Amino acid sequence: MREQQIVIVGGGIIGCLTAWSLRKLGAGAVAVIERDPTYRFASTALSAASIRTQFGCPVNVELSLYGARFLKTVAAEFGDDVDIGFNEGGYLILGDERTAALRREALAMQRGMGAEIEELDPAALAGAFPWLSADGLAMATLGKRDEGWFDAWSLLQAARRAAIRAGASFVTGTATGFSATGSRVTAVEVNGASLPCDWCVNAAGPSSGAVAALLGIDLPVRPRKRTVFQFKAPLPGAGMPMLFDISGAWMRPEGDGFIGGIQPDETNDPDADGDFEPDHALFEERFWPLIAARVPALEQLRVGRAWAGHYEMCLFDHNGVVGPHPELANLIFATGFSGHGVMHAPGVARGVAERIAFGEYRSIDLSPLAFDRVAANAPMPESAIY
Ligand SMILES: Cc1cc2nc3c(=O)[nH]c(=O)nc-3n(C[C@H](O)[C@H](O)[C@H](O)COP(=O)(O)OP(=O)(O)OC[C@H]3O[C@@H](n4cnc5c(N)ncnc54)[C@H](O)[C@@H]3O)c2cc1C
C-alpha cells in the first residue's frame, strides 16, 4: 500500500515535534518545509522558554502538564546527550482584590487537574520573598512542580535531529502556494515545484495567518512583537521563581542576571511583519518603573541587551487553533498559541499526530481548540496571557 504523504509547513518547535510524533506513530512519510534552517527569526528561538500550569482553560493546563512530563523525560526520548537545562523554579503570579475571586476559581480547576499550586496571602508572600513589595496585593499563587524554564534552542535542535533520525525529511524553502480540489489540499508549492500531500499541517507560527491566506482562509493569527530585556541587579537570583506582577511586568533569573518584559499597550501593538527591532522605550517608560515598584532592589539595575520576537497571536481568543479545517478536511492547524507555544508543543504535536494516524485524539482531547469555534464565532478566551 502507498505510504501517505504528510507535509508540514514550518519547522519550528511545533513542526519538528509534530514530524517526530508522526514518524513515531508510523503515520506516513513526513516532509517539513522550513524557509530558514538558522531559525534566526523563529519564535521558538526568541522565546523566554518558560512553562507554567497556571492557565484559565482546562485544555491548556492539560497541555502544560503533558509538556512538563516531556521536558523531564526528554533525554529518554531523544538521547542521553540532550540537556535542555529544565529548571523547575515555579511561577509566582501576583493578584489583587479585583482578580482574586477569578484566580481562586482557576486555581481550583488547575489543582483538580493535577497541578501543584500553592496560594499565599500577603503576609506569607512577604515572609517567603522578602525582596518583594506586597503593596496592593490580595494573594499570589506559586507553582510547586511542573513550572519553570529551560533552553528552547537546545530543545528545538534536539527535536529536529530526532525527527530526521526517525525518517522525516526537511526541505529548505518557502511554501508559496497550494493546490486544492474539493475538500482536500493536494499539494504544496515550494522552490518552484509541487510537493504532493495527503495531509498538510500549518505550523508556520506567526506566519500561519499569511500561509492560510494562500488558501483563501481567514485564520485570525497575526505576528505581534514582544521584547525581552536582559539586566543585572543587586539581588540574588538563586531560588527566585518566574514573577508575574499585577501590572503585567514579568521577570525571572537567567544566567548571572535576569530577563523580563511587559506587553505593549493594546493601542500600540500592530502586526509586526518583518519588525524585530527591540522596543527600548517600553523598558524606560513602562517595564522598569513597574517592576522596580514591585521589586525595590531593581531601582539600581544595569541594562544588558534586548531582543524582540513575534508571538503568533490568536486575535480571536488568545488560544491555539489545532486540528482540521471544517471544509478542507486534510488541512490541519497547529498554531495561534499567543505566547505559550513552546510549553504546549509536545502535547499539540502528539495530538496532531494522533489525529492524522488514528482519526482521533487519544492522549489529550484537543477538540476545544478546533478551528470550528472560529467558524462558529464562539470564542474560548484564555485569561492567563502575558
Ligand atoms: C518574546 C517571546 C517570548 C515567549 N515566551 C514563551 C515562553 O516563555 N513559553 C512558551 O511556551 N512560549 C513562549 N513564546 C511563544 C513561543 O515562542 C511560540 O508559541 C512557539 O515558538 C511557536 O512555535 P512554532 O513552531 O509554531 O513557531 P516558530 O518557532 O516561529 O516556527 C515557525 C517556522 O515556520 C517557518 N515558516 C513560516 N512561514 C513559512 C513558509 N511560508 N514556508 C516555510 N517556512 C515557513 C518559519 O521560518 C519558522 O521557523 C514566546 C514568544 C516570544 C516572541
The ligand as an SDF file (V2000), in Angstrom:
LIG
                    3D

 53 58  0  0  0  0  0  0  0  0999 V2000
    9.4950   37.1160   23.2310 C   0  0  0  0  0  0  0  0  0  0  0  0
    8.7420   35.8040   23.2870 C   0  0  0  0  0  0  0  0  0  0  0  0
    8.6560   35.1200   24.4750 C   0  0  0  0  0  0  0  0  0  0  0  0
    7.9790   33.8970   24.5200 C   0  0  0  0  0  0  0  0  0  0  0  0
    7.9830   33.1900   25.6870 N   0  0  0  0  0  0  0  0  0  0  0  0
    7.4210   31.9620   25.7170 C   0  0  0  0  0  0  0  0  0  0  0  0
    7.5100   31.1640   26.8910 C   0  0  0  0  0  0  0  0  0  0  0  0
    8.0830   31.5710   27.8990 O   0  0  0  0  0  0  0  0  0  0  0  0
    6.9530   29.9270   26.8550 N   0  0  0  0  0  0  0  0  0  0  0  0
    6.3010   29.4480   25.7490 C   0  0  0  0  0  0  0  0  0  0  0  0
    5.8000   28.3350   25.7880 O   0  0  0  0  0  0  0  0  0  0  0  0
    6.1950   30.1950   24.6370 N   0  0  0  0  0  0  0  0  0  0  0  0
    6.7430   31.4210   24.5850 C   0  0  0  0  0  0  0  0  0  0  0  0
    6.6570   32.1840   23.4550 N   0  0  0  0  0  0  0  0  0  0  0  0
    5.8430   31.6870   22.3340 C   0  0  0  0  0  0  0  0  0  0  0  0
    6.5810   30.6260   21.5660 C   0  0  0  0  0  0  0  0  0  0  0  0
    7.8480   31.0810   21.2120 O   0  0  0  0  0  0  0  0  0  0  0  0
    5.7630   30.2190   20.3480 C   0  0  0  0  0  0  0  0  0  0  0  0
    4.4380   29.9590   20.7300 O   0  0  0  0  0  0  0  0  0  0  0  0
    6.3590   28.9650   19.6950 C   0  0  0  0  0  0  0  0  0  0  0  0
    7.7270   29.1220   19.4840 O   0  0  0  0  0  0  0  0  0  0  0  0
    5.6460   28.6670   18.4080 C   0  0  0  0  0  0  0  0  0  0  0  0
    6.3690   27.6450   17.7440 O   0  0  0  0  0  0  0  0  0  0  0  0
    6.1930   27.4540   16.1790 P   0  0  0  0  0  0  0  0  0  0  0  0
    7.0000   26.2910   15.7960 O   0  0  0  0  0  0  0  0  0  0  0  0
    4.7540   27.4620   15.8490 O   0  0  0  0  0  0  0  0  0  0  0  0
    6.7390   28.8260   15.5740 O   0  0  0  0  0  0  0  0  0  0  0  0
    8.2080   29.2170   15.0740 P   0  0  0  0  0  0  0  0  0  0  0  0
    9.2410   28.8420   16.0430 O   0  0  0  0  0  0  0  0  0  0  0  0
    8.1400   30.6610   14.6550 O   0  0  0  0  0  0  0  0  0  0  0  0
    8.3770   28.3050   13.8050 O   0  0  0  0  0  0  0  0  0  0  0  0
    7.6400   28.5390   12.6330 C   0  0  0  0  0  0  0  0  0  0  0  0
    8.5740   28.3100   11.4710 C   0  0  0  0  0  0  0  0  0  0  0  0
    7.8330   28.4020   10.2720 O   0  0  0  0  0  0  0  0  0  0  0  0
    8.6870   28.9180    9.2740 C   0  0  0  0  0  0  0  0  0  0  0  0
    7.8300   29.4300    8.1980 N   0  0  0  0  0  0  0  0  0  0  0  0
    6.8930   30.4160    8.2940 C   0  0  0  0  0  0  0  0  0  0  0  0
    6.2800   30.5760    7.1100 N   0  0  0  0  0  0  0  0  0  0  0  0
    6.8310   29.6800    6.2680 C   0  0  0  0  0  0  0  0  0  0  0  0
    6.6110   29.3730    4.9030 C   0  0  0  0  0  0  0  0  0  0  0  0
    5.6790   30.0140    4.1580 N   0  0  0  0  0  0  0  0  0  0  0  0
    7.3630   28.4100    4.3470 N   0  0  0  0  0  0  0  0  0  0  0  0
    8.3050   27.7400    5.0630 C   0  0  0  0  0  0  0  0  0  0  0  0
    8.5560   28.0130    6.3610 N   0  0  0  0  0  0  0  0  0  0  0  0
    7.8300   28.9590    6.9400 C   0  0  0  0  0  0  0  0  0  0  0  0
    9.4910   29.9600    9.9910 C   0  0  0  0  0  0  0  0  0  0  0  0
   10.7200   30.2290    9.3430 O   0  0  0  0  0  0  0  0  0  0  0  0
    9.6830   29.3460   11.3860 C   0  0  0  0  0  0  0  0  0  0  0  0
   10.9330   28.7010   11.5200 O   0  0  0  0  0  0  0  0  0  0  0  0
    7.3360   33.3930   23.3620 C   0  0  0  0  0  0  0  0  0  0  0  0
    7.4250   34.0910   22.1620 C   0  0  0  0  0  0  0  0  0  0  0  0
    8.1400   35.2900   22.1020 C   0  0  0  0  0  0  0  0  0  0  0  0
    8.2390   36.0080   20.8040 C   0  0  0  0  0  0  0  0  0  0  0  0
  1  2  1  0
  2  3  1  0
  2 52  2  0
  3  4  2  0
  4  5  1  0
  4 50  1  0
  5  6  2  0
  6  7  1  0
  6 13  1  0
  7  8  2  0
  7  9  1  0
  9 10  1  0
 10 11  2  0
 10 12  1  0
 12 13  2  0
 13 14  1  0
 14 15  1  0
 14 50  1  0
 15 16  1  0
 16 17  1  0
 16 18  1  0
 18 19  1  0
 18 20  1  0
 20 21  1  0
 20 22  1  0
 22 23  1  0
 23 24  1  0
 24 25  2  0
 24 26  1  0
 24 27  1  0
 27 28  1  0
 28 29  2  0
 28 30  1  0
 28 31  1  0
 31 32  1  0
 32 33  1  0
 33 34  1  0
 33 48  1  0
 34 35  1  0
 35 36  1  0
 35 46  1  0
 36 37  1  0
 36 45  1  0
 37 38  2  0
 38 39  1  0
 39 40  1  0
 39 45  2  0
 40 41  1  0
 40 42  2  0
 42 43  1  0
 43 44  2  0
 44 45  1  0
 46 47  1  0
 46 48  1  0
 48 49  1  0
 50 51  2  0
 51 52  1  0
 52 53  1  0
M  END
$$$$
